[in-house]
């Protein structure tokens, strides 16, 4: 076994958690080529002993690196460095420096980027946020800089609890809420509660980041097809899964909203066996343009089977990095007995700022403004693609920040994406979100099958157009270019 050349001193006073410091150090070693593809890293036990930190610190650092694709976790073998194209540079120092200057985000190369994940930050109330921050720091007392509660500050949990009940119908108490720095951390924490090697079912297509995280846990994953109402319950029953990860309010990326009948079937499946749970990812429920907002699945759960996940990344800003999880009481008891020693990953200052932003009404006012902004962009985009009925079927237009165009002329997805790129426009293919299965192994890319899908042999080509971060002028100009590119 190669011994990792640890030359890092983990500092408790550095402002970053120990696991973040370790994660960033190993990530940099991989990026610069100091750790080569397929090299095996020390075991978590060995590394925790050598660094004199807890096993949990190492597990969380390794888990994050696995989730981001830097490492692969092989059951009973250990952690190995991944070989990702363009990720490593083992040449001379000048070449390494050149590699560091390459833009990390590919979308910056395109004049018009219809990203389904980007949001509009031009209307963010920066002055209000700065004012709250300044007031908090001026009045800060020693308790503000103490470690705080593992689940997050009670004031913020109480505020989130009231917000969720009023906006999403979630039935919970502040004691059931766990706050974390992003959904990645909460899923890592959830793995401790659900246990190792738990059979998980996911909708297909699905949110690929969650899929990768579950794979890093070595969870057996069943990919369940969907119909016009959402996940197919019969196929879910056949899968033998113990946990199902679903997005009932607006499935990503299809945009399907699960009706009440299918929701009851899903809850019925969870109640059929002891230890079954549903993970409800309610990632962008704030933005709905037709009808009243749909209640959460958790609001209909009377058996304590739904684990509710939410985030402020889209509703406020990606950099906020505050997510929350509502645990049913059986898992809450397990959390308190087995995981309450894990410190909160969100600073108390950030929690206090966010609490005042929500509590004092700024968040609701900002949401109302952004609903109008996104509704205007949404209507503009639909208006611009009107007239394409002979070429595309439009779907997913009732909520969220993207729509889908499904080809009617038999063209393949790759040709549509490439034609758009030649016009300096970036669009996103549905195949990137379709998981594929070979034998008993799930893979993100099965080149043969995906190639067939793109050619339309198994399913029509579908492209995703996000509009969140584009201006109205950019939407018009981008669509005009797509019209010419897709003639």
Backbone torsions as a table, in degrees:
resi	resn	phi	psi	omega
1	UNK	NA	131.3	177.1
2	UNK	-72.3	130.7	177.6
3	UNK	-89.1	121.6	-178.7
4	UNK	-61.9	125.8	-178.1
5	UNK	-76.1	78.1	-177.8
6	UNK	-72.1	114.5	175.3
7	UNK	-124.2	37.8	-178.8
8	UNK	-117.3	139.5	174.4
9	UNK	-108.3	111.2	-178.3
10	UNK	-74.3	122.2	-174.3
11	UNK	-107.1	121.9	178.7
12	UNK	-71.2	-20.9	-177.3
13	UNK	-99.9	12.6	-172.0
14	UNK	-77.2	-14.4	-175.4
15	UNK	96.4	-11.5	176.3
16	UNK	-117.1	149.8	178.0
17	UNK	-67.5	160.7	-179.8
18	UNK	-62.7	-39.3	-178.2
19	UNK	-68.6	-32.2	176.7
20	UNK	-66.2	-41.6	178.7
21	UNK	-61.7	-45.4	179.8
22	UNK	-65.8	-43.5	178.7
23	UNK	-59.0	-46.9	-178.0
24	UNK	-65.9	-36.3	179.5
25	UNK	-64.9	-49.5	-178.6
26	UNK	-65.7	-39.7	178.3
27	UNK	-58.8	-42.9	-179.8
28	UNK	-67.6	-37.7	177.0
29	UNK	-61.2	-36.5	178.3
30	UNK	-72.1	-44.7	-177.0
31	UNK	-62.6	-37.7	-177.2
32	UNK	-86.2	-2.8	178.2
33	UNK	87.6	4.9	176.6
34	UNK	-66.8	-28.9	171.3
35	UNK	-112.6	125.6	-172.2
36	UNK	-96.6	158.3	178.0
37	UNK	-53.4	140.3	176.9
38	UNK	74.8	0.6	175.2
39	UNK	-71.6	140.2	-179.3
40	UNK	-91.2	133.3	179.0
41	UNK	-89.5	161.3	178.2
42	UNK	-60.8	154.9	176.8
43	UNK	-64.8	157.4	179.8
44	UNK	-61.1	-36.7	179.8
45	UNK	-65.8	-45.2	-179.5
46	UNK	-61.4	-45.1	-175.7
47	UNK	-69.0	-38.3	178.6
48	UNK	-65.0	-36.5	177.6
49	UNK	-67.7	-44.6	-175.8
50	UNK	-68.6	-32.0	-179.5
51	UNK	-94.3	-8.1	-178.8
52	UNK	58.7	47.5	174.3
53	UNK	-126.6	170.6	-178.0
54	UNK	-72.2	157.0	176.7
55	UNK	-62.7	-34.6	179.5
56	UNK	-61.9	-38.8	178.7
57	UNK	-58.7	-46.2	179.9
58	UNK	-68.5	-42.1	-179.9
59	UNK	-59.1	-41.8	-178.8
60	UNK	-69.4	-38.4	177.8
61	UNK	-64.8	-47.5	177.4
62	UNK	-61.5	-42.4	-178.8
63	UNK	-61.4	-41.0	178.4
64	UNK	-65.7	-40.2	179.3
65	UNK	-66.4	-35.5	175.8
66	UNK	-66.4	-45.1	-178.3
67	UNK	-61.0	-34.1	-179.2
68	UNK	-88.1	-2.2	175.1
69	UNK	91.3	5.1	178.9
70	UNK	-77.5	-30.8	-179.3
71	UNK	-126.0	158.4	171.0
72	UNK	-119.5	132.3	177.6
73	UNK	-97.2	117.9	178.7
74	UNK	-108.2	119.7	-177.8
75	UNK	-53.4	131.7	177.7
76	UNK	66.1	6.8	179.6
77	UNK	-118.3	-37.7	179.2
78	UNK	123.7	-159.7	-177.7
79	UNK	-109.3	134.9	-177.5
80	UNK	-128.6	145.8	179.3
81	UNK	-71.8	133.2	178.8
82	UNK	-83.1	151.9	173.3
83	UNK	-105.1	105.6	-179.8
84	UNK	-115.7	131.9	-175.5
85	UNK	-56.0	128.1	176.5
86	UNK	79.5	-1.7	-176.2
87	UNK	-81.4	-33.3	-174.2
88	UNK	-108.9	152.1	175.6
89	UNK	-144.0	105.6	-175.5
90	UNK	-103.0	14.6	-178.4
91	UNK	-81.8	-153.4	-176.6
92	UNK	-73.2	165.9	-177.6
93	UNK	-57.2	-39.4	179.8
94	UNK	-62.2	-39.0	178.9
95	UNK	-68.2	-37.1	178.0
96	UNK	-63.7	-43.0	179.9
97	UNK	-64.1	-38.2	178.2
98	UNK	-63.3	-39.9	-179.6
99	UNK	-65.0	-36.0	-179.6
100	UNK	-65.4	-24.9	-176.6
101	UNK	-85.4	-6.2	178.2
102	UNK	-71.5	131.1	-179.9
103	UNK	-57.5	137.0	-177.9
104	UNK	-75.2	-33.0	-176.6
105	UNK	-98.9	117.7	-176.3
106	UNK	-65.1	-29.7	-174.1
107	UNK	-63.7	-19.3	179.8
108	UNK	-64.6	-14.9	-178.5
109	UNK	-80.1	-10.5	-175.7
110	UNK	-109.0	141.5	-179.7
111	UNK	-66.3	-38.8	-180.0
112	UNK	-126.2	117.9	-176.9
113	UNK	-118.8	108.3	179.7
114	UNK	-88.1	59.9	-178.1
115	UNK	-71.5	133.2	178.3
116	UNK	-79.7	-9.0	-176.8
117	UNK	-105.8	-18.9	-177.0
118	UNK	-76.3	150.8	-179.7
119	UNK	-127.5	167.2	-179.0
120	UNK	-89.0	117.9	179.7
121	UNK	-106.9	4.4	-176.0
122	UNK	-70.8	-19.3	-178.0
123	UNK	-103.9	6.0	-177.4
124	UNK	-63.9	135.7	-178.2
125	UNK	-77.8	72.8	-177.0
126	UNK	-58.7	-41.0	-177.8
127	UNK	-62.5	-41.5	178.6
128	UNK	-64.6	-44.4	-179.8
129	UNK	-62.0	-42.4	178.5
130	UNK	-64.3	-40.1	-179.8
131	UNK	-63.3	-45.7	178.6
132	UNK	-61.7	-44.5	-179.3
133	UNK	-60.8	-45.4	-179.2
134	UNK	-62.3	-45.3	-179.2
135	UNK	-63.0	-39.7	-179.3
136	UNK	-66.1	-43.7	-179.1
137	UNK	-68.8	-34.6	178.2
138	UNK	-66.3	-40.1	-177.0
139	UNK	-93.6	4.6	-174.7
140	UNK	-61.6	136.2	176.0
141	UNK	-113.2	176.1	-173.9
142	UNK	-58.7	-32.8	-177.9
143	UNK	-63.6	-26.0	179.7
144	UNK	-63.2	-26.6	-176.9
145	UNK	-103.4	7.1	174.1
146	UNK	-79.3	169.4	-174.0
147	UNK	-63.6	-40.1	179.3
148	UNK	85.9	-180.0	-177.6
149	UNK	-79.2	142.8	-179.4
150	UNK	-59.5	-35.6	-179.1
151	UNK	-79.3	-7.6	-173.1
152	UNK	108.2	159.1	-177.3
153	UNK	-61.2	139.2	-176.9
154	UNK	-62.2	-34.7	-180.0
155	UNK	-60.5	-44.9	179.9
156	UNK	-69.9	-39.2	178.9
157	UNK	-63.5	-37.5	177.0
158	UNK	-66.0	-42.5	179.1
159	UNK	-64.2	-44.2	178.6
160	UNK	-63.6	-40.3	179.5
161	UNK	-58.5	-46.8	180.0
162	UNK	-66.8	-39.7	178.9
163	UNK	-63.8	-45.3	-178.3
164	UNK	-64.1	-39.0	-179.5
165	UNK	-67.4	-41.2	-178.5
166	UNK	-73.0	-36.2	-173.9
167	UNK	-97.8	-31.0	-173.8
168	UNK	-123.9	0.3	178.8
169	UNK	71.5	14.5	-178.6
170	UNK	-68.6	129.7	178.4
171	UNK	-100.3	108.5	-178.0
172	UNK	-160.2	170.0	173.6
173	UNK	-115.5	156.7	179.2
174	UNK	-53.9	-31.1	-178.5
175	UNK	-65.1	-20.2	-178.6
176	UNK	-86.7	-9.0	-173.5
177	UNK	-93.4	135.6	173.3
178	UNK	-120.3	127.4	-178.7
179	UNK	-101.6	137.6	180.0
180	UNK	-146.6	164.8	-179.8
181	UNK	-82.4	78.6	178.2
182	UNK	93.4	157.7	-179.7
183	UNK	-65.1	-27.0	179.7
184	UNK	-57.7	-47.9	-179.9
185	UNK	-62.8	-42.1	-178.0
186	UNK	-65.5	-36.8	176.6
187	UNK	-68.5	-36.7	175.7
188	UNK	-63.5	-39.7	177.7
189	UNK	-67.9	-37.8	-178.9
190	UNK	-65.1	-30.7	178.3
191	UNK	-62.5	-32.4	177.5
192	UNK	-68.3	-30.9	-177.7
193	UNK	-83.7	-39.2	-177.9
194	UNK	-80.0	-26.2	-179.3
195	UNK	101.2	172.6	-177.7
196	UNK	-86.5	149.0	173.1
197	UNK	58.9	35.7	178.0
198	UNK	-79.2	129.3	178.0
199	UNK	-65.5	124.0	-177.3
200	UNK	-118.9	139.4	174.1
201	UNK	-110.1	141.6	178.4
202	UNK	-134.3	148.3	173.5
203	UNK	-64.7	153.2	178.5
204	UNK	-136.7	115.3	9.3
205	UNK	-73.4	168.0	-175.1
206	UNK	-152.2	-178.5	177.9
207	UNK	-77.0	109.3	-170.0
208	UNK	-66.4	-29.1	-179.5
209	UNK	-65.7	-43.2	176.9
210	UNK	-63.3	-38.4	178.4
211	UNK	-60.0	-45.7	-179.7
212	UNK	-64.3	-38.2	179.2
213	UNK	-64.7	-44.4	178.4
214	UNK	-63.2	-37.0	177.1
215	UNK	-64.1	-35.3	180.0
216	UNK	-66.6	-22.2	176.3
217	UNK	-81.1	-2.9	-173.8
218	UNK	63.2	31.1	175.8
219	UNK	-74.8	134.5	168.3
220	UNK	-66.7	124.5	-174.7
221	UNK	-113.3	128.9	173.1
222	UNK	-105.5	128.9	-179.7
223	UNK	-96.7	114.8	-172.7
224	UNK	-102.7	125.0	178.6
225	UNK	-65.9	164.8	-178.4
226	UNK	-123.0	153.3	168.8
227	UNK	-117.2	-164.5	-175.4
228	UNK	-68.1	-10.6	179.7
229	UNK	-105.7	-4.4	179.9
230	UNK	120.8	-152.7	-175.5
231	UNK	-61.7	139.2	-178.1
232	UNK	-81.8	115.2	-173.8
233	UNK	-67.2	-38.1	179.6
234	UNK	-60.0	-43.8	179.3
235	UNK	-69.0	-31.9	176.4
236	UNK	-63.9	-42.6	178.8
237	UNK	-63.5	-37.8	-179.3
238	UNK	-70.1	-20.5	-172.6
239	UNK	-72.8	-25.2	-175.4
240	UNK	75.8	16.6	-178.2
241	UNK	-72.1	152.0	175.5
242	UNK	-103.2	-25.3	-179.4
243	UNK	-131.7	139.2	176.2
244	UNK	-123.0	129.3	178.5
245	UNK	-99.3	117.3	-173.9
246	UNK	-135.6	160.3	176.6
247	UNK	-130.4	76.6	-170.2
248	UNK	-69.6	-33.2	-176.5
249	UNK	-70.8	-40.0	174.8
250	UNK	-158.4	103.7	-175.4
251	UNK	-69.5	137.1	178.8
252	UNK	-104.7	124.7	11.7
253	UNK	-105.2	3.4	-171.5
254	UNK	-70.8	-24.6	-178.2
255	UNK	80.9	7.3	-179.4
256	UNK	-70.2	133.2	173.5
257	UNK	-102.3	123.9	-175.6
258	UNK	-75.6	123.1	179.6
259	UNK	-72.8	167.1	-173.5
260	UNK	-61.8	-35.7	179.7
261	UNK	-61.5	-44.9	179.6
262	UNK	-69.3	-34.1	177.5
263	UNK	-63.0	-41.7	178.6
264	UNK	-65.2	-37.0	175.9
265	UNK	-63.0	-40.9	-179.1
266	UNK	-65.7	-44.2	177.0
267	UNK	-65.0	-35.0	176.8
268	UNK	-63.6	-40.6	176.7
269	UNK	-60.1	-43.6	-178.3
270	UNK	-64.4	-32.3	-176.6
271	UNK	-83.3	-7.4	-175.6
272	UNK	-72.7	-22.3	-177.2
273	UNK	-142.3	148.0	179.1
274	UNK	-66.0	138.2	175.8
275	UNK	85.3	5.3	176.8
276	UNK	-85.0	140.7	179.1
277	UNK	-138.9	154.6	172.8
278	UNK	-113.0	127.5	173.7
279	UNK	-96.9	110.5	-179.3
280	UNK	-96.5	110.1	177.5
281	UNK	-94.6	106.8	-176.1
282	UNK	-103.1	68.0	-162.2
283	UNK	-75.2	-31.4	179.6
284	UNK	-146.0	46.0	-175.6
285	UNK	-67.1	-13.8	-176.2
286	UNK	-68.9	-21.2	-171.9
287	UNK	-112.1	97.8	177.6
288	UNK	-133.4	136.3	-169.1
289	UNK	-113.9	-9.5	178.1
290	UNK	-130.4	124.5	178.9
291	UNK	77.4	-177.7	-179.9
292	UNK	-77.6	154.5	176.5
293	UNK	-58.0	139.5	179.9
294	UNK	-76.7	138.4	176.3
295	UNK	-69.3	159.7	178.9
296	UNK	-72.2	159.9	173.4
297	UNK	-64.1	-36.3	-179.1
298	UNK	-60.0	-29.4	-179.5
299	UNK	-64.9	-23.7	-180.0
300	UNK	-99.3	2.6	-175.8
301	UNK	-87.5	113.6	178.7
302	UNK	-105.9	-2.2	-176.2
303	UNK	-107.7	0.1	-178.9
304	UNK	69.1	44.7	-177.2
305	UNK	-112.7	-3.3	-175.5
306	UNK	-105.9	127.3	171.7
307	UNK	-101.1	115.1	-172.7
308	UNK	-97.7	127.3	178.1
309	UNK	-116.4	136.1	175.6
310	UNK	-144.8	166.0	-178.2
311	UNK	-149.3	155.5	174.8
312	UNK	-99.3	7.2	-174.3
313	UNK	-62.7	-40.2	180.0
314	UNK	-90.2	-34.0	-176.8
315	UNK	-74.2	-30.3	180.0
316	UNK	-116.8	-72.1	-179.4
317	UNK	-166.1	143.7	179.3
318	UNK	-58.7	-34.2	-175.8
319	UNK	-72.0	-13.2	179.3
320	UNK	-61.5	-40.1	175.7
321	UNK	52.7	44.0	175.1
322	UNK	-120.9	119.3	175.7
323	UNK	-123.4	168.4	-178.6
324	UNK	-144.4	153.2	-179.3
325	UNK	-133.5	131.5	176.8
326	UNK	-103.2	114.7	-176.9
327	UNK	-94.4	134.7	169.7
328	UNK	-65.5	157.5	-170.9
329	UNK	-57.4	-40.3	178.3
330	UNK	-58.7	-41.0	178.4
331	UNK	-75.3	-28.5	177.3
332	UNK	-63.7	-40.6	177.1
333	UNK	-62.6	-40.0	178.9
334	UNK	-67.8	-39.4	177.3
335	UNK	-58.5	-46.1	-177.5
336	UNK	-65.1	-33.6	-177.4
337	UNK	-84.8	-26.7	-172.1
338	UNK	-120.4	-19.7	-173.0
339	UNK	-128.1	-0.5	-175.2
340	UNK	-68.9	-10.3	177.4
341	UNK	-79.6	-12.6	-179.1
342	UNK	-79.5	120.3	-176.5
343	UNK	-69.3	153.2	176.1
344	UNK	-63.6	141.2	-178.1
345	UNK	-94.3	5.2	177.5
346	UNK	-112.4	128.2	-177.7
347	UNK	-62.5	150.7	-179.4
348	UNK	-66.3	-29.6	177.3
349	UNK	-65.2	-47.4	178.3
350	UNK	-62.1	-39.8	178.4
351	UNK	-63.0	-40.4	-178.8
352	UNK	-67.9	-40.5	177.4
353	UNK	-60.7	-49.6	-178.7
354	UNK	-63.0	-39.1	179.9
355	UNK	-59.7	-46.6	179.8
356	UNK	-68.1	-35.9	179.4
357	UNK	-61.0	-40.9	179.2
358	UNK	-79.5	-49.1	-173.7
359	UNK	-60.4	-38.0	-175.3
360	UNK	-89.5	9.9	172.2
361	UNK	90.6	-3.7	-178.9
362	UNK	-66.1	-38.1	-178.7
363	UNK	-63.5	-45.2	-179.2
364	UNK	-64.1	-40.3	178.4
365	UNK	-65.6	-41.3	178.4
366	UNK	-64.9	-41.5	178.1
367	UNK	-60.7	-44.2	-179.9
368	UNK	-61.2	-40.8	177.6
369	UNK	-63.9	-45.3	-176.4
370	UNK	-70.1	-30.1	174.7
371	UNK	-60.9	-41.2	178.2
372	UNK	-67.7	-42.1	179.9
373	UNK	-62.3	-49.1	-178.6
374	UNK	-69.3	-33.2	177.1
375	UNK	-63.3	-41.2	177.9
376	UNK	-62.3	-45.5	178.7
377	UNK	-65.6	-40.7	179.1
378	UNK	-58.8	-49.2	-179.4
379	UNK	-66.3	-37.3	178.3
380	UNK	-63.3	-46.6	-179.4
381	UNK	-61.9	-44.6	178.4
382	UNK	-62.7	-37.4	176.8
383	UNK	-65.1	-38.1	-178.8
384	UNK	-68.9	-32.5	-179.4
385	UNK	-91.3	-3.4	175.8
386	UNK	-63.7	135.9	-174.3
387	UNK	104.2	-7.5	177.9
388	UNK	-93.4	11.7	-172.7
389	UNK	-56.3	-32.9	179.9
390	UNK	-72.4	-24.1	-175.6
391	UNK	-101.7	-33.3	-174.1
392	UNK	-139.4	149.7	166.8
393	UNK	-100.5	130.2	-178.3
394	UNK	-97.0	134.8	178.5
395	UNK	-145.0	171.6	178.9
396	UNK	69.2	23.9	-171.9
397	UNK	-92.5	2.7	-175.0
398	UNK	-88.2	-13.2	-175.6
399	UNK	-160.9	177.6	174.4
400	UNK	74.7	-162.6	-175.3
401	UNK	-124.8	25.1	175.1
402	UNK	-154.5	159.5	172.9
403	UNK	-124.8	167.5	179.7
404	UNK	-120.6	140.3	174.8
405	UNK	-116.7	118.7	179.4
406	UNK	-106.4	123.4	-173.2
407	UNK	-67.6	140.9	177.9
408	UNK	-109.9	-4.9	-173.4
409	UNK	-102.1	7.4	177.6
410	UNK	81.0	12.7	177.7
411	UNK	-77.4	155.1	179.2
412	UNK	-92.6	157.5	-174.5
413	UNK	-61.8	-42.1	-176.2
414	UNK	-61.2	-39.8	-179.6
415	UNK	-66.9	-35.6	178.1
416	UNK	-66.8	-43.5	-179.6
417	UNK	-65.2	-43.6	-178.7
418	UNK	-67.8	-39.1	178.1
419	UNK	-62.3	-39.2	177.4
420	UNK	-65.0	-42.1	-179.3
421	UNK	-62.9	-37.1	177.5
422	UNK	-64.1	-25.8	177.1
423	UNK	-90.1	10.4	179.8
424	UNK	67.2	33.9	178.9
425	UNK	-126.0	134.4	177.4
426	UNK	-105.9	123.5	171.9
427	UNK	-122.1	170.6	-171.3
428	UNK	-125.1	131.3	-178.7
429	UNK	-86.0	143.7	179.6
430	UNK	-64.3	-27.8	-176.5
431	UNK	-60.8	-24.4	178.6
432	UNK	-66.0	-18.6	-178.6
433	UNK	-106.3	-2.1	177.8
434	UNK	-91.1	116.7	174.7
435	UNK	-79.3	150.8	179.9
436	UNK	-126.0	154.3	-176.3
437	UNK	-122.3	131.7	172.8
438	UNK	-121.4	111.2	-175.3
439	UNK	64.5	-123.4	179.9
440	UNK	-104.5	10.1	-175.6
441	UNK	-111.0	127.1	175.8
442	UNK	-85.6	138.1	178.8
443	UNK	-134.4	147.0	177.1
444	UNK	-72.0	-31.8	-178.7
445	UNK	-135.0	111.5	169.8
446	UNK	-112.4	99.7	-165.9
447	UNK	-58.2	-38.6	-177.9
448	UNK	-66.0	-49.8	-176.1
449	UNK	-66.6	-42.9	-179.8
450	UNK	-65.7	-37.1	176.9
451	UNK	-60.5	-40.6	178.5
452	UNK	-65.5	-40.5	179.4
453	UNK	-63.4	-41.3	-179.3
454	UNK	-65.4	-29.6	178.1
455	UNK	-82.4	-4.3	176.7
456	UNK	86.7	12.6	-178.6
457	UNK	-73.8	-35.6	-178.3
458	UNK	-106.7	-29.8	179.7
459	UNK	-157.5	150.1	179.8
460	UNK	-66.4	150.6	179.9
461	UNK	-67.2	133.9	179.7
462	UNK	-130.9	133.1	176.4
463	UNK	-118.6	151.0	-177.0
464	UNK	-109.6	130.6	177.3
465	UNK	-117.8	108.8	174.0
466	UNK	-93.6	148.6	-176.3
467	UNK	-128.4	1.4	-172.0
468	UNK	-55.8	-44.8	-172.7
469	UNK	-95.4	-4.3	-176.8
470	UNK	-88.9	145.8	173.6
471	UNK	-78.2	166.9	179.3
472	UNK	-61.7	-38.5	178.1
473	UNK	-64.7	-42.0	179.8
474	UNK	-65.7	-35.4	177.3
475	UNK	-63.4	-47.6	-179.9
476	UNK	-61.2	-47.9	-177.0
477	UNK	-67.4	-39.6	179.5
478	UNK	-64.3	-44.0	179.4
479	UNK	-66.0	-36.4	178.0
480	UNK	-61.8	-39.6	177.0
481	UNK	-67.4	-37.4	179.0
482	UNK	-66.7	-36.1	178.1
483	UNK	-58.7	-43.7	179.9
484	UNK	-71.7	-37.8	-177.6
485	UNK	-70.6	-30.0	-175.1
486	UNK	-105.0	21.3	178.6
487	UNK	-60.5	NA	NA
